[in-house]
């Protein structure tokens, strides 16, 4: 489990480092949809690490989409 938590922390650190510029809306929308589906899957198999990671990915992608659309 420690490897999963460490991996999750590294991924979140990468997201934080990449907050300067939002990706294109199409990419954010696909990422949000995919992450949301993976969150549902993670919940269904009872995996708390991947549930947290995928839920955070969904929120991050949705926030990036909102930031990008706000600029338009």
Helices and strands as residue ranges (DSSP letters): H 2-17, H 25-45, H 48-71
